């Protein structure tokens, strides 16, 4: 069985989930997040400009660990790799999609919502999974329930994650990362309020540092 490629290394345990409407927003956004201590980003394939946005960040902000999100079909794998994404994520997974990422050796975080989906992804060798939509799936209580039967699996809950609850989620022993859109609100992106986005990123970075100090 082919072993999934490991994710590239990055420092932040918070992954901003971004749906851009204009590829020109991508580079200043990435720089704003970096200025606030966030060195990873997920640009989702929810808009036709997404691949151009990924290309722009890959070219102009190489220090940002660049992920492509919302990979829904096998054909997306080659597209995001050609655009320069260093890893991929999905709200779910299919056998064809997992075949494609394994064949391409793309580091990948498959999405799951149920224990059966966790088992299916785990059987293919994936041990870091995206719990999506996390709030609807049960949030922190669901993560706690999954911890014992799947002690070797870690999660990146996404969907309903906010500034108010991300540290509580990260305190769970089976949570490696969290994904959320609160770090870069669409209205602020479209208005070019990069300083505000840097402030949101820095606040999250500071909260993460304070929580790790208390452990």
The 8 nearest C-alpha neighbors of each residue, nearest first, counted from 0:
[[1, 2, 123, 124, 3, 101, 122, 98],
 [2, 0, 3, 101, 124, 102, 123, 4],
 [1, 3, 124, 0, 4, 101, 123, 125],
 [4, 2, 101, 124, 5, 125, 1, 106],
 [3, 5, 106, 104, 105, 2, 6, 107],
 [6, 4, 106, 3, 7, 107, 105, 8],
 [5, 7, 106, 8, 86, 4, 107, 85],
 [8, 6, 5, 9, 85, 64, 86, 106],
 [7, 9, 6, 10, 64, 5, 39, 11],
 [10, 8, 11, 38, 39, 7, 64, 12],
 [9, 11, 12, 38, 8, 37, 39, 36],
 [12, 10, 13, 37, 9, 38, 39, 14],
 [11, 13, 176, 177, 14, 10, 175, 207],
 [12, 14, 177, 11, 178, 176, 15, 37],
 [13, 15, 178, 40, 39, 177, 16, 179],
 [16, 14, 179, 40, 180, 178, 41, 182],
 [17, 15, 180, 41, 179, 178, 14, 42],
 [16, 18, 42, 43, 41, 19, 15, 180],
 [17, 19, 43, 45, 42, 20, 16, 46],
 [20, 18, 21, 17, 46, 49, 22, 24],
 [19, 21, 46, 48, 18, 22, 24, 49],
 [22, 20, 23, 19, 24, 48, 52, 25],
 [23, 21, 52, 24, 48, 25, 51, 49],
 [24, 22, 21, 25, 26, 52, 27, 55],
 [25, 23, 22, 21, 26, 27, 28, 188],
 [24, 26, 28, 52, 22, 23, 27, 29],
 [25, 27, 29, 28, 56, 24, 30, 55],
 [28, 26, 30, 29, 25, 24, 31, 193],
 [27, 29, 31, 25, 26, 30, 24, 32],
 [30, 28, 26, 32, 31, 27, 25, 33],
 [29, 31, 33, 27, 28, 32, 34, 26],
 [32, 30, 197, 28, 34, 29, 33, 193],
 [31, 33, 35, 37, 29, 34, 197, 30],
 [34, 32, 37, 30, 36, 35, 38, 31],
 [33, 35, 31, 32, 36, 197, 30, 37],
 [36, 34, 201, 200, 197, 32, 33, 37],
 [35, 37, 33, 34, 201, 204, 38, 200],
 [38, 36, 33, 32, 11, 35, 39, 200],
 [39, 37, 63, 33, 64, 11, 36, 9],
 [40, 38, 64, 63, 37, 14, 65, 9],
 [39, 41, 15, 65, 14, 66, 42, 64],
 [42, 40, 66, 16, 67, 68, 17, 15],
 [43, 41, 17, 67, 68, 18, 66, 16],
 [42, 44, 68, 69, 45, 18, 67, 17],
 [43, 45, 49, 69, 46, 68, 42, 70],
 [44, 46, 43, 18, 47, 69, 49, 19],
 [45, 47, 48, 49, 44, 20, 19, 18],
 [48, 46, 49, 45, 50, 44, 20, 51],
 [49, 47, 46, 51, 22, 50, 21, 52],
 [50, 48, 52, 44, 51, 46, 47, 53],
 [51, 49, 53, 52, 48, 82, 54, 79],
 [50, 52, 54, 48, 53, 49, 22, 55],
 [53, 51, 22, 49, 55, 50, 25, 54],
 [52, 54, 50, 56, 51, 55, 82, 57],
 [55, 53, 82, 51, 57, 52, 56, 83],
 [54, 56, 52, 58, 53, 57, 59, 51],
 [57, 55, 60, 59, 53, 58, 26, 54],
 [58, 56, 54, 61, 83, 55, 60, 59],
 [57, 59, 55, 56, 60, 54, 61, 83],
 [58, 60, 56, 55, 57, 61, 26, 54],
 [59, 61, 56, 62, 63, 57, 58, 26],
 [62, 60, 57, 63, 59, 58, 56, 64],
 [61, 63, 60, 64, 38, 57, 33, 65],
 [64, 62, 38, 61, 39, 65, 60, 29],
 [65, 63, 39, 38, 62, 40, 9, 66],
 [64, 66, 84, 40, 85, 63, 39, 41],
 [65, 67, 41, 86, 84, 87, 85, 40],
 [68, 66, 87, 42, 41, 43, 84, 88],
 [67, 69, 43, 88, 70, 41, 42, 89],
 [68, 70, 89, 43, 44, 71, 90, 88],
 [71, 69, 89, 68, 75, 72, 88, 44],
 [70, 72, 69, 89, 75, 73, 96, 92],
 [73, 71, 96, 74, 75, 70, 95, 76],
 [72, 74, 96, 75, 99, 76, 95, 71],
 [73, 75, 76, 72, 77, 78, 99, 96],
 [76, 74, 78, 73, 72, 77, 70, 79],
 [77, 75, 78, 74, 79, 73, 80, 100],
 [76, 78, 80, 79, 75, 74, 81, 103],
 [79, 77, 75, 81, 76, 80, 82, 74],
 [80, 78, 82, 81, 84, 76, 77, 75],
 [79, 81, 83, 77, 84, 82, 78, 76],
 [80, 82, 78, 83, 79, 77, 84, 54],
 [83, 81, 54, 79, 80, 53, 50, 84],
 [82, 84, 80, 57, 81, 54, 79, 85],
 [85, 83, 80, 66, 65, 79, 86, 67],
 [84, 86, 65, 66, 83, 64, 80, 7],
 [87, 85, 106, 66, 84, 107, 105, 67],
 [88, 86, 107, 67, 66, 68, 106, 108],
 [89, 87, 68, 108, 107, 109, 69, 67],
 [88, 90, 69, 70, 110, 91, 109, 68],
 [89, 91, 110, 131, 69, 109, 129, 111],
 [110, 92, 90, 89, 111, 109, 93, 71],
 [93, 91, 109, 110, 96, 89, 97, 94],
 [92, 94, 96, 95, 97, 91, 72, 71],
 [93, 95, 97, 96, 98, 92, 99, 120],
 [96, 94, 98, 93, 97, 73, 99, 72],
 [95, 97, 73, 99, 93, 98, 72, 94],
 [96, 98, 94, 100, 99, 95, 101, 93],
 [99, 97, 95, 101, 96, 100, 94, 102],
 [98, 100, 96, 102, 97, 73, 101, 103],
 [101, 99, 103, 105, 97, 102, 98, 104],
 [102, 100, 104, 98, 103, 99, 3, 97],
 [101, 103, 99, 100, 104, 98, 105, 1],
 [102, 104, 100, 105, 101, 99, 76, 77],
 [105, 103, 101, 102, 4, 100, 106, 3],
 [104, 106, 100, 103, 86, 107, 4, 101],
 [107, 105, 4, 86, 6, 5, 87, 104],
 [106, 108, 87, 88, 86, 105, 109, 100],
 [107, 109, 88, 128, 129, 127, 87, 110],
 [110, 108, 89, 128, 92, 129, 91, 88],
 [91, 109, 111, 90, 129, 89, 128, 130],
 [110, 112, 130, 116, 91, 117, 129, 113],
 [111, 113, 130, 131, 136, 116, 132, 110],
 [112, 114, 116, 115, 111, 117, 136, 130],
 [115, 113, 117, 116, 118, 112, 145, 111],
 [116, 114, 118, 117, 113, 119, 112, 111],
 [115, 117, 119, 113, 118, 111, 114, 120],
 [118, 116, 114, 120, 115, 119, 121, 111],
 [119, 117, 121, 115, 116, 120, 122, 114],
 [118, 120, 116, 122, 121, 117, 115, 123],
 [121, 119, 123, 117, 122, 118, 125, 116],
 [120, 122, 125, 118, 124, 123, 119, 126],
 [121, 123, 119, 120, 124, 118, 125, 117],
 [124, 122, 120, 121, 125, 119, 0, 97],
 [125, 123, 121, 122, 2, 3, 126, 120],
 [124, 126, 121, 120, 127, 123, 3, 128],
 [125, 127, 152, 121, 153, 128, 124, 151],
 [128, 126, 153, 154, 125, 152, 108, 129],
 [129, 127, 154, 108, 109, 110, 155, 130],
 [128, 130, 110, 155, 154, 156, 109, 131],
 [131, 129, 156, 111, 133, 112, 110, 155],
 [132, 130, 133, 157, 112, 90, 129, 158],
 [131, 133, 158, 135, 134, 157, 136, 130],
 [132, 134, 131, 136, 138, 158, 156, 130],
 [133, 135, 138, 159, 137, 136, 132, 158],
 [134, 136, 137, 133, 132, 138, 131, 159],
 [137, 135, 133, 134, 138, 112, 132, 141],
 [138, 136, 141, 134, 135, 140, 133, 139],
 [139, 137, 134, 133, 141, 140, 136, 142],
 [138, 140, 142, 141, 168, 143, 137, 171],
 [141, 139, 143, 142, 138, 137, 144, 145],
 [142, 140, 137, 144, 138, 143, 139, 145],
 [141, 143, 139, 145, 144, 140, 146, 138],
 [142, 144, 140, 146, 141, 145, 139, 171],
 [143, 145, 141, 142, 146, 140, 147, 148],
 [146, 144, 142, 143, 147, 149, 148, 141],
 [145, 147, 143, 150, 149, 144, 148, 173],
 [146, 148, 150, 149, 145, 144, 143, 151],
 [149, 147, 150, 145, 146, 144, 151, 114],
 [150, 148, 146, 147, 151, 152, 145, 117],
 [149, 151, 147, 146, 152, 148, 173, 145],
 [150, 152, 149, 153, 126, 173, 146, 148],
 [153, 151, 126, 149, 150, 127, 173, 154],
 [154, 152, 173, 127, 174, 175, 126, 128],
 [153, 155, 174, 128, 127, 129, 175, 156],
 [154, 156, 129, 176, 177, 130, 175, 128],
 [157, 155, 130, 177, 133, 129, 154, 178],
 [158, 156, 178, 133, 131, 179, 132, 160],
 [157, 159, 132, 133, 160, 131, 134, 179],
 [158, 160, 134, 161, 133, 157, 132, 179],
 [161, 159, 158, 179, 165, 157, 164, 178],
 [162, 160, 163, 164, 165, 181, 159, 179],
 [161, 163, 164, 165, 181, 160, 203, 166],
 [162, 164, 161, 165, 166, 160, 167, 168],
 [163, 165, 167, 161, 166, 162, 160, 168],
 [166, 164, 168, 167, 161, 162, 160, 169],
 [165, 167, 169, 168, 164, 170, 207, 210],
 [168, 166, 170, 164, 165, 169, 171, 139],
 [169, 167, 165, 170, 166, 171, 139, 164],
 [168, 170, 166, 171, 167, 174, 165, 176],
 [169, 171, 167, 168, 166, 172, 174, 173],
 [172, 170, 169, 174, 173, 168, 167, 143],
 [171, 173, 174, 170, 169, 146, 175, 153],
 [172, 174, 153, 171, 146, 154, 175, 152],
 [175, 173, 154, 153, 169, 171, 172, 176],
 [174, 176, 154, 153, 155, 173, 169, 12],
 [177, 175, 155, 12, 174, 13, 169, 154],
 [176, 178, 155, 13, 156, 157, 14, 12],
 [179, 177, 14, 157, 15, 13, 16, 156],
 [178, 180, 15, 16, 160, 181, 157, 14],
 [179, 181, 16, 182, 15, 183, 17, 184],
 [180, 182, 183, 184, 179, 161, 162, 15],
 [183, 181, 180, 199, 200, 15, 184, 196],
 [182, 184, 181, 196, 180, 185, 188, 187],
 [185, 183, 187, 186, 181, 182, 188, 180],
 [184, 186, 188, 187, 189, 183, 19, 18],
 [187, 185, 189, 188, 184, 190, 183, 191],
 [186, 188, 190, 192, 184, 185, 189, 191],
 [189, 187, 185, 191, 190, 186, 192, 184],
 [188, 190, 186, 187, 191, 185, 24, 192],
 [191, 189, 187, 188, 192, 186, 185, 193],
 [192, 190, 188, 193, 189, 187, 24, 27],
 [193, 191, 187, 195, 190, 194, 188, 196],
 [194, 192, 196, 195, 191, 31, 197, 28],
 [193, 195, 197, 196, 192, 198, 31, 191],
 [194, 196, 198, 197, 193, 192, 199, 187],
 [197, 195, 199, 193, 198, 194, 183, 200],
 [196, 198, 35, 31, 194, 200, 195, 32],
 [199, 197, 195, 201, 196, 200, 202, 194],
 [200, 198, 196, 202, 197, 201, 182, 195],
 [201, 199, 35, 197, 203, 198, 202, 32],
 [200, 202, 35, 204, 198, 203, 199, 36],
 [201, 203, 205, 199, 204, 200, 198, 206],
 [204, 202, 206, 200, 201, 205, 207, 199],
 [205, 203, 201, 207, 202, 206, 36, 200],
 [204, 206, 208, 202, 207, 203, 201, 209],
 [207, 205, 203, 209, 208, 204, 210, 202],
 [206, 208, 204, 210, 205, 209, 203, 211],
 [207, 209, 205, 211, 206, 210, 212, 204],
 [210, 208, 206, 212, 207, 211, 205, 213],
 [209, 211, 207, 213, 212, 208, 206, 214],
 [212, 210, 208, 214, 213, 209, 207, 206],
 [211, 213, 209, 210, 214, 208, 207, 206],
 [212, 214, 210, 211, 209, 208, 207, 206],
 [213, 211, 212, 210, 209, 170, 208, 207]]
